């Protein structure tokens, strides 16, 4: 583009010498900022072909025909000026720099680069360095940096975050190819830029998968280093520790029930010595038989003092995490192209003992120009990810939190259990504080091993040919291959849900996924006077083949021999295969008028093998309009003002094999040596008339820069119509089926996004930049199907994330109604307690630079939305929650019932409701409750219920802090180092939330919370050297 | 670099990049992981598993607490507060029954599958109706019909039971026919009888009697007496169980998916929490019943080693009692637990009777007691008790002495005799036969069920379950009409359904 423009100017200049029938000569001078003369500024006479350039001192001279008076003064990076020589005598022209965004080039769908001002839809680039305050997973670095994008960061080791763009999962695109990524195979060191296409409007060309927008990652190519080559070394060392969120426990009472506990065998032989709660005796040093009590001469346990030996068990058990990343990159730029090789190694040691992760990423990319017109660009990426052990953190005896904070108590010191085999029973029997439900945490860490290894290979080759300056063609092929192997060793004497026989197990699973994506594109661009055209015609083929295999033993014959054939009863392995293909044909055209009005349109036809044959081809369009108003109207203090509007529709397919009438298999079972394989009818009927699903999006935006670019806004309002979707239309189960696949259910998401940038201070030695992102959305059910007005519990017009729970039964005044045993009664019908999705989310990033120092810090989080705090609920049930240490509890252990629930009892009358819980009549009479009960019973029946554990999801985190010192180049002059920087960094340093027993970061619209590993802070050092 | 004929190379390269293997879409539509047709035996295994319904109705499960056979004192694992919610529909399984008939079509054992399919239909309609009241029937199961009915109307309970009885009649006829077919293969996938049609036929007729007796209050409406008489008086047409070896029952073993609920690995979870119910245990105590020593362990607190058979050491927990105190007392050893030897020491426990000989004999005794058929009620009453005793391997001498117990000796075809039949029937239902113990109580009030402060249903044993919540979302008009016609518009678990009016 630039080159073409320069050529044009040259031609026009030459012409201006030839055509010289002068009427009047005009002389003038062009100045830029601070009145510095601008050379080579184009001066043209409007409505003619006459033009010239300014000289080195900014002076120009031009001949003006008699009937012409207007000069057009243009210079790249500055605003165009129209000057009427009839009204202006002062011909010293001061050009104002144009806002950055005017010439900002962004990468749009399919990797096509476009000037940002031309776009009629919302695209936001991720600012800031991704390689310093890093997380093992690069996607976590996007947190708070893009308005409308929620990064729900997992608390767990080697677990990628969930991304939600406008509340839906976006497509992840690498180098213009929509094959996704497991997000571990990309090193931030190899990333040139990340930008986010906010909705269907921007991502329509990606086809079905782009319907929810896209996160586009562009990898580095060659180098911009002036020397034509660079060797870069980036090293990060991070320590992880110090809790952000961890459940708090009481440490005054131990295991048992109503104050009763005595260990005999940990298998139910003593008093509450198996599968126990934490409602046991108070730690008063009294003598009680315990798991490690010595034996007397008769082999009987000798009671020992009952003390809170393990008040700090979790702290003592968890270790400091380590994250080390090293990247070495070599890149070169030469006359015929470029080449870059990069090698990254990530090592992480988790905070749970015996967990580690190694990721090796190799990346090679190169571009070769065969000629001026033809080039080839290829890249290959290999990733090996290996983790010998990653514990299962779900609720259950597999979880450390379950074993140590919920159901396990302070009566044992975990450090005493580090040698976890019982003497003489090595390999057979763990040593533990209980032998039925719970496991020794160290035994789990070192013997229950869940390994994983992933090999990921992807290659891309891209051939481009320019037929002439207007027309070029690209052919591109990509293959992504992923192999994953997982296994699980489950030792003898370990027990978990469903494996209570505790005789070991071994599991293996493999999967293999091949994706290929090939496309062909023809691009045409040209200008016709004030009009410009940029058009693309293309097609692609997308193929995905997946297969997996899983097998497990049913208990082991030989302890410690982890093979699939070492199984007590024969077992059946399972496998799964799938294969689909889609073909896409698309066209897009962008029209421009001058440099202020832009119209874009796209259309795409997809053919998808997953849809019923007669409806497997579908078309969808998009159209967008943008106008740079500041080009035509001069508004005070406004440097740049653009408005935009767009509409897009995207069609999509359905889950593979989900629209077929096939039988389903139930788990086999064996009775007296015969194995039975039950099969049953799929409860959802297929529909051969099924149409593709569609969603559409309408978006309006305004972008502006004010006060000499000191302040910038980008505000977007959108409405997404999600549907008609493909859904299971619910039938009465009495029809024999639960429903049928249908097109229906339309929801509407309405949302706002605001991105604000400001540079309050900017001078040679000090600058301060602030970026703020804020977004909010709500999704409503708009239509279901035919005259049906509800989808399950949700009614048309209601928010889809409405959260219904079983509440306690209450009087009209809200008082608890309790039963004759003092326990609160539960309402038989569910009630709404709020909405699950957050009200809004926001992030703020600051960059301060003073001479060679720079300080970056960012804060982000979300506000509102409800969730059940499950770990608290469970701890209130178990008696371990810190709040359970009440005065009444002290009476429980003495056998005295003292707690009186604040509520009423029913003394007579009846409540009659209809089938949905609406009151028909209520003649109940009440009297204050006076029943005394154990506090334990109240805690379980009130605090231990969902209705007492609904909390707000509001949280904020001090996400990233980086202090960087760039060594002055003077100091490096006589060394082999070209540039160097050192950074101190921190990540997730402060967690702001009301309830700090749970880290709310990993949730967006979830209603329930799983158990979590406590979340921690990261501190570290980064060194970046360029040779 | 020297100039070369790049066009040629580039063309080759371009063609190479465009070469990919496209597959015709026709080859991609079918799911390679699932079958569109399966042998009927696999569907039969599924249906039998649903009939068996171990997870809800099986030994030491919730249904057996509702029957007051056992009590849980650990509120974390459950309660017996009778605050019932919705019962399950079985229409999805009925679709599998229909699929089984379809898959058997054309096979040489088609008649056999069809005969037991009729039994399953009767079984599931009865299963649903006795829990709920009116249910969809004439318009049910037509989602995939030419003219699909997606929101079926409800049929009144009387029509449902007329259909159930007709299906059982037809099932018996068809199985008789199927048995005469020579050289046809047996049905498979049958873990109850391994395809033995004689046993199936006895089961169908014993079940037929169960349904008829459950309709005892509707003798006038449904002509129950003559139907009962027709079955009992014609054993060649309606063969019945001749002993406990004919029982339809599930056996357990140390195998995947087949381990008994209580076993060596569950001792730590259940031992001090699962207590024998007082409603049941007190009946055994009152009659000095030898079964007590087989099913229950004495409470350690009251047990005296020098007087091991003293029944005072056998203490059941009352269903209505508050759980907290019960746990405290259990920890003090004041309750009788399920026998460690019988229930905890192996993975086999005891078989779970689905439809049994004892129940059949009690039903016949009741029919004679009511004067609906001729015969000696006492004989059948004693057969029933003996059948139950044999299930527990009680020695003959102990059985004989029990039968001479004055409380047990049959008091004749009068109310007292009927009460004895119903009481002993309850005892024989211990931990088996699904909700039958409760249904008999609901119909007759015998034995009296315990109610106490832990009851969260206004101090009542409920008379039904609610309709599934999904019906109020997906079949609103019809389910509300059903509530209107039966229960004054309220889905009230204390409302009385037609069959027990």
Interface residues (C-beta under 8 A of the other chain):
Chain A: X257 X258 X260 X266 X267 X268 X271 X272 X274 X275 X277 X336 X370 X371 X374 X376 X435 X436 X437 X461 X463 X465 X475 X476 X477 X495 X500 X501 X502 X516 X518 X520 X541 X543 X554 X569 X571 X575 X576 X577 X578 X579 X580 X581 X583 X607 X609 X610 X613 X616 X657 X660 X661 X662 X663 X664 X665 X666 X667 X668 X669 X670 X671 X672 X673 X674 X676 X677 X678 X679 X680 X681 X683 X685 X730 X731 X732 X733 X734 X735 X736 X737 X738 X740 X790 X792 X793 X819 X820 X821 X825 X826 X828 X877 X895 X897 X906 X910 X912 X913 X914 X915 X916 X920 X933 X934 X936 X937 X940 X941
Chain B: X1 X6 X10 X13 X14 X17 X18 X20 X21 X22 X23 X25 X26 X28 X29 X30 X31 X32 X33 X34 X35 X36 X37 X38 X42 X43 X45 X46 X49 X74 X75 X76 X81 X83 X85 X89 X91 X92 X93 X94 X95 X96 X98 X99 X135 X136 X139 X140 X141 X142 X143 X144 X148 X149 X150 X151 X152 X189 X191 X250 X251 X252 X253 X255 X256 X257 X258 X259 X265 X266 X267 X268 X269 X270 X271 X272 X322 X323 X324 X327 X328 X331 X452 X453 X454 X455 X456 X458 X459 X466 X467 X468 X470 X471 X472 X473 X474 X475 X478 X479 X480 X483 X488 X489 X490 X491 X492
